């Protein structure tokens, strides 16, 4: 025969249920909290190539920007004379970093380390591509968390 649970047992079960609910919430929102930002990948392009940026991490502090230029046609590869620059701008606050020339990463892409994102907000990454008789500028929006 079963009866109502004794008050200490009932409190223990309620406490365990509340603890489980808190654990589920932490696991659900943990990845979106400022200290847990994952890499952000942004894609844009020019008439000649698709430009893909990966920002690691997209939060306040120092970030690394990896840049990949993928030709749209096989006959227009990005040559070694191509110069890629990166600049971070926070237009709402008037902040900007100096434009930095990206270094080849040894895998066919480019990398800029030490991009200083000094505060949270809606930043813009300005990418310049020069070489092979062209000069192009792209703007990528980037939300930086705290």
C-alpha positions in Angstrom: 0.0 0.0 0.0 1.4 3.4 -0.9 0.5 6.6 0.7 1.6 10.2 0.5 5.3 10.9 0.6 6.8 12.0 3.9 7.7 15.8 4.0 11.5 15.2 3.9 11.2 12.9 0.9 8.9 15.3 -0.9 11.3 18.2 -0.3 14.2 16.1 -1.5 12.4 15.2 -4.7 11.4 18.9 -5.3 15.0 20.0 -4.7 16.3 17.4 -7.2 13.8 18.6 -9.8 14.7 22.2 -9.3 18.4 21.3 -9.5 17.8 19.4 -12.8 15.8 22.4 -14.2 18.7 24.8 -13.4 21.2 22.4 -15.0 19.1 22.2 -18.2 18.9 26.0 -18.4 22.7 26.4 -17.9 23.4 23.9 -20.6 21.0 25.6 -23.0 22.2 29.2 -22.6 25.8 28.6 -21.7 27.1 28.7 -25.3 25.5 32.1 -25.9 26.9 33.8 -22.8 29.8 36.3 -23.4 32.5 34.1 -22.1 31.5 31.2 -24.3 31.4 32.7 -27.8 32.3 30.3 -30.6 34.0 31.2 -33.9 31.9 33.3 -36.3 32.1 32.6 -40.0 31.0 35.4 -42.4 30.7 35.0 -46.2 30.6 37.7 -48.9 32.3 38.1 -52.2 33.4 40.0 -55.3 32.8 39.3 -59.0 36.0 37.1 -58.9 35.8 35.2 -55.7 33.8 34.2 -52.6 35.4 35.7 -49.5 35.0 33.8 -46.2 36.1 35.2 -42.8 36.3 33.3 -39.6 36.6 35.4 -36.4 37.9 33.6 -33.4 36.6 34.6 -30.8 34.0 37.2 -31.7 34.1 38.9 -28.3 35.8 41.8 -26.5 39.5 41.5 -26.5 42.0 40.1 -29.1 40.7 38.1 -32.0 42.1 36.3 -35.0 40.6 36.7 -38.5 41.2 34.0 -41.0 40.4 34.9 -44.6 39.8 32.5 -47.5 39.4 33.7 -51.1 37.7 31.1 -53.3 37.7 31.8 -57.0 34.2 31.8 -58.6 35.8 30.4 -61.8 38.7 28.0 -62.1 40.4 30.3 -64.6 40.8 33.2 -62.1 42.9 32.0 -59.2 44.0 34.3 -56.5 47.7 34.9 -57.3 50.5 35.3 -54.8 50.7 39.0 -55.6 47.3 39.5 -53.9 47.4 41.7 -50.8 44.6 41.4 -48.3 44.1 43.9 -45.5 41.8 43.9 -42.5 40.4 46.8 -40.4 37.8 46.6 -37.6 35.5 49.6 -37.2 32.8 50.3 -34.6 30.8 53.1 -36.4 28.4 53.8 -33.5 31.3 54.8 -31.2 33.9 56.1 -33.7 36.4 53.3 -32.8 38.7 51.7 -35.4 41.8 49.7 -35.6 44.6 50.4 -38.0 44.4 48.5 -41.3 46.7 45.4 -41.1 48.0 43.4 -44.0 47.0 39.7 -43.6 49.8 37.2 -43.8 49.5 34.0 -45.9 48.5 31.1 -43.6 50.4 28.4 -45.6 47.1 26.8 -46.6 46.0 29.1 -49.4 44.3 31.6 -47.1 45.3 34.7 -45.0 45.4 35.4 -41.3 45.4 38.5 -39.1 46.2 37.8 -35.4 45.7 40.4 -32.7 42.7 42.3 -34.0 41.7 44.4 -30.9 37.9 44.5 -30.5 37.8 46.9 -27.5 34.1 46.8 -26.6 30.9 44.9 -27.4 28.8 46.2 -30.3 28.1 46.0 -34.0 31.5 46.1 -35.6 32.3 46.1 -39.3 35.3 44.3 -40.7 36.7 46.1 -43.7 38.5 43.7 -46.1 40.7 45.1 -48.9 41.9 42.9 -51.8 44.5 44.3 -54.1 46.5 42.8 -56.9 46.2 41.4 -60.4 45.0 44.9 -61.5 42.2 45.3 -59.1 41.3 47.0 -55.9 38.2 45.9 -54.0 36.7 46.6 -50.6 34.2 44.5 -48.7 32.4 45.2 -45.5 31.4 42.3 -43.1 29.1 43.0 -40.1 30.2 41.4 -36.9 28.5 41.4 -33.5 31.0 41.4 -30.7 29.9 40.2 -27.3 31.3 41.2 -23.9 
